Amino acid sequence: MTVSVIEQAKIQAQVLVPLVKALQAELGAARANALVRKALGDLYRGFGEEFWKARNHGKNEADLGKAVASAFRTYARDDALAYDVIEQTHDAFALDVKRCAFAEFYKALGEPELGFLLICTADFATAEGFGPDIKLTRTQTIMQGASHCDFRYKRDAG
């Protein structure tokens, strides 16, 4: 059986949290966070590309709604997320995450800012991996204290 995404995040946090804190102490928070965002962005963009190709068999005009719905089912495994789907079409997927175990975990660690850096910023890089015509908009996160996360994926018509 594979390890769920939430369990992977908890395991990774054991190394990443002290590493990022050490980088911040040495380089300053802004520089360290930019370095972490770039390194993880490249990694998660690659994950997005691999997922998109595997899920859609390389088709450019694949069903965005079905693909992203599948990804969120994976992220939600082991009760990691509770969410409401707002819209699911061929060219769009919108959802509101109402409960997030990732945020709960990082808040319990006393590190919600690092949770945002290590978990939430990955969402945009992963979406970039889906292709240049797929855009993610999110205006708030539970990790940053909002009541919910508002994910809006859309295929750019132009």
C-alpha positions in Angstrom: 0.0 0.0 0.0 1.3 3.5 -0.8 1.8 6.2 1.7 -0.9 8.9 1.6 0.1 12.5 0.7 -0.6 13.7 4.3 1.7 11.0 5.7 4.4 11.9 3.2 4.1 15.6 4.2 4.4 14.7 7.9 7.5 12.6 7.2 9.1 15.3 5.0 8.4 18.0 7.6 10.8 16.2 10.0 13.6 17.1 7.7 12.3 20.2 5.9 11.2 22.3 8.8 14.6 22.3 10.6 16.3 22.7 7.2 14.3 25.7 6.2 14.7 27.3 9.7 18.5 26.9 9.4 18.4 28.4 5.9 16.3 31.3 7.2 18.8 31.9 10.0 21.8 31.8 7.7 20.4 33.6 4.6 17.5 35.6 6.0 13.8 34.6 5.6 13.2 36.3 2.3 16.2 34.8 0.5 15.8 31.3 2.1 12.1 31.2 1.3 12.7 32.2 -2.3 15.3 29.4 -2.6 12.9 26.9 -1.1 10.1 28.1 -3.4 12.3 27.7 -6.5 13.6 24.2 -5.5 10.2 22.9 -4.6 8.5 24.7 -7.5 10.7 22.8 -10.0 10.0 19.5 -8.2 6.2 20.0 -8.0 6.0 21.4 -11.6 7.6 18.1 -12.7 5.1 16.1 -10.6 2.3 18.1 -12.3 3.7 17.3 -15.7 4.0 13.6 -14.9 0.5 13.5 -13.4 -1.0 15.3 -16.4 0.7 13.0 -19.0 -0.2 9.8 -17.1 -3.8 10.9 -16.4 -4.5 12.2 -19.8 -2.3 10.0 -21.9 -0.5 13.1 -23.3 -3.7 14.7 -24.7 -3.5 18.5 -24.6 -7.3 19.0 -24.5 -7.9 16.5 -21.8 -10.8 16.9 -19.4 -9.5 19.4 -16.8 -12.4 18.7 -14.3 -11.9 15.0 -14.3 -8.1 15.3 -14.0 -8.1 17.7 -11.1 -10.9 15.9 -9.3 -8.7 12.8 -9.4 -5.8 14.7 -8.0 -7.8 16.0 -5.1 -9.1 12.6 -4.3 -5.5 11.5 -4.0 -4.6 14.5 -1.8 -7.7 13.9 0.4 -6.8 10.3 1.2 -6.7 9.4 4.9 -9.2 12.2 5.7 -6.6 14.8 4.8 -9.1 17.2 3.2 -12.8 17.9 3.4 -14.0 19.9 0.4 -17.0 20.9 -1.7 -16.9 20.9 -5.5 -18.3 24.1 -6.8 -17.8 23.4 -10.5 -16.6 20.5 -12.6 -16.5 20.8 -16.4 -14.2 19.9 -19.3 -12.4 23.3 -18.9 -12.8 24.1 -15.2 -12.7 22.7 -11.7 -13.5 24.8 -8.7 -13.6 23.7 -5.1 -13.6 25.0 -1.5 -11.5 23.1 1.0 -13.3 23.3 4.3 -10.9 21.3 6.5 -7.2 20.7 5.9 -5.1 18.2 7.9 -2.0 19.7 6.4 -2.9 23.1 8.0 -3.8 21.3 11.2 -0.5 19.5 11.3 1.6 22.7 10.7 -0.4 24.7 13.2 0.1 22.0 15.8 3.9 22.3 15.1 3.6 26.1 15.6 4.8 26.6 12.0 1.8 27.6 9.8 4.1 30.0 7.8 6.4 27.1 6.9 3.3 25.0 6.1 2.2 27.6 3.6 5.7 27.7 2.1 6.2 23.9 2.0 2.6 22.8 1.2 0.4 25.6 -0.2 2.9 27.1 -2.7 3.3 23.7 -4.3 -0.3 24.0 -5.6 0.6 26.6 -8.2 3.8 24.9 -9.4 1.8 21.6 -9.8 -0.9 23.4 -11.8 1.9 24.9 -14.0 2.9 21.4 -14.8 -0.5 20.7 -16.2 0.3 23.0 -19.1 0.5 26.6 -20.0 -3.2 26.8 -20.7 -4.2 25.7 -17.2 -4.5 28.5 -14.6 -5.0 28.2 -10.9 -6.4 31.0 -8.8 -6.6 30.9 -5.1 -7.2 33.9 -2.9 -7.1 32.4 0.6 -5.9 29.4 2.5 -6.8 27.7 5.8 -3.0 27.6 6.5 -3.0 31.4 6.5 -6.1 31.6 8.8 -9.0 31.7 6.3 -12.1 29.7 6.8 -11.5 27.8 3.6 -9.2 27.5 0.6 -10.7 28.6 -2.7 -9.2 26.6 -5.6 -10.2 27.7 -9.1 -8.7 25.8 -12.0 -9.5 27.0 -15.5 -8.3 26.3 -19.0 -7.3 29.6 -20.7 -9.4 30.0 -23.8 -6.8 32.3 -25.4 
